[in-house]
């Protein structure tokens, strides 16, 4: 498939532990295991490389509430890393699609600016976005959405930050039944704290 006819690129990003988990077993919202590593240069540069080419963000409701409840405050935070400020400004200003069965999908009813709420399968929504005009479609850290897109073989770039911890339990990103497909490494970086930033390109 050529660059001209493949449509927009769907890029997903998620932090995972060394034993392949994306959340703690007893509290999926506790991200304390992520924080020591998310503020490293490797992790920040990795995220910057993903959001800069993206013109649409796709998020699940839980992730949208977490991200959009926190990141806007970073814009005016004294001493904030410029890369964090850049991501915060991008997130506020970018067109956002939030997948939710509980939020009001009426146009203009979303609690965040430049946001459309969709109560449809992630694969259906993202396939429509992929066929439209624009830059990359970034799914930042919404595992339920990423799982659906992987199952539908709609991910063009799979980005991961691997943090050097074992969680010993909790949900995994990769489950049995995924399509048997090939990937090639597109970007890789390692930091002194043991963080790995990886991006794999889908071979089509």
ChimeraX attribute file (.defattr): number of C-alpha atoms within 10 A of each C-alpha:
attribute: neighborCount
match mode: 1-to-1
recipient: residues
	/A:1	8
	/A:2	7
	/A:3	8
	/A:4	7
	/A:5	8
	/A:6	12
	/A:7	18
	/A:8	21
	/A:9	21
	/A:10	24
	/A:11	25
	/A:12	27
	/A:13	22
	/A:14	18
	/A:15	24
	/A:16	22
	/A:17	21
	/A:18	17
	/A:19	16
	/A:20	20
	/A:21	21
	/A:22	24
	/A:23	24
	/A:24	19
	/A:25	14
	/A:26	9
	/A:27	9
	/A:28	11
	/A:29	12
	/A:30	11
	/A:31	12
	/A:32	10
	/A:33	17
	/A:34	19
	/A:35	10
	/A:36	11
	/A:37	22
	/A:38	16
	/A:39	13
	/A:40	16
	/A:41	16
	/A:42	22
	/A:43	23
	/A:44	18
	/A:45	15
	/A:46	22
	/A:47	22
	/A:48	15
	/A:49	11
	/A:50	21
	/A:51	22
	/A:52	14
	/A:53	14
	/A:54	21
	/A:55	18
	/A:56	23
	/A:57	23
	/A:58	30
	/A:59	26
	/A:60	23
	/A:61	19
	/A:62	14
	/A:63	19
	/A:64	22
	/A:65	14
	/A:66	11
	/A:67	17
	/A:68	16
	/A:69	11
	/A:70	11
	/A:71	18
	/A:72	17
	/A:73	12
	/A:74	18
	/A:75	17
	/A:76	10
	/A:77	12
	/A:78	7
	/A:79	8
	/A:80	11
	/A:81	13
	/A:82	12
	/A:83	14
	/A:84	19
	/A:85	19
	/A:86	15
	/A:87	21
	/A:88	20
	/A:89	16
	/A:90	19
	/A:91	20
	/A:92	18
	/A:93	14
	/A:94	16
	/A:95	17
	/A:96	23
	/A:97	24
	/A:98	24
	/A:99	24
	/A:100	19
	/A:101	14
	/A:102	10
	/A:103	15
	/A:104	15
	/A:105	17
	/A:106	10
	/A:107	9
	/A:108	13
	/A:109	13
	/A:110	16
	/A:111	13
	/A:112	15
	/A:113	14
	/A:114	14
	/A:115	22
	/A:116	20
	/A:117	25
	/A:118	19
	/A:119	14
	/A:120	11
	/A:121	14
	/A:122	22
	/A:123	20
	/A:124	11
	/A:125	15
	/A:126	21
	/A:127	16
	/A:128	9
	/A:129	20
	/A:130	18
	/A:131	13
	/A:132	11
	/A:133	10
	/A:134	15
	/A:135	16
	/A:136	23
	/A:137	27
	/A:138	24
	/A:139	29
	/A:140	24
	/A:141	22
	/A:142	18
	/A:143	23
	/A:144	14
	/A:145	21
	/A:146	27
	/A:147	20
	/A:148	16
	/A:149	22
	/A:150	18
	/A:151	17
	/A:152	15
	/A:153	15
	/A:154	18
	/A:155	25
	/A:156	22
	/A:157	23
	/A:158	22
	/A:159	27
	/A:160	21
	/A:161	26
	/A:162	24
	/A:163	24
	/A:164	17
	/A:165	16
	/A:166	14
	/A:167	18
	/A:168	12
	/A:169	14
	/A:170	15
	/A:171	15
	/A:172	15
	/A:173	16
	/A:174	14
	/A:175	9
	/A:176	6
	/A:177	7
	/A:178	13
	/A:179	10
	/A:180	7
	/A:181	9
	/A:182	10
	/A:183	14
	/A:184	12
	/A:185	13
	/A:186	13
	/A:187	13
	/A:188	15
	/A:189	14
	/A:190	15
	/A:191	13
	/A:192	9
	/A:193	13
	/A:194	14
	/A:195	22
	/A:196	21
	/A:197	22
	/A:198	19
	/A:199	22
	/A:200	19
	/A:201	17
	/A:202	17
	/A:203	11
	/A:204	10
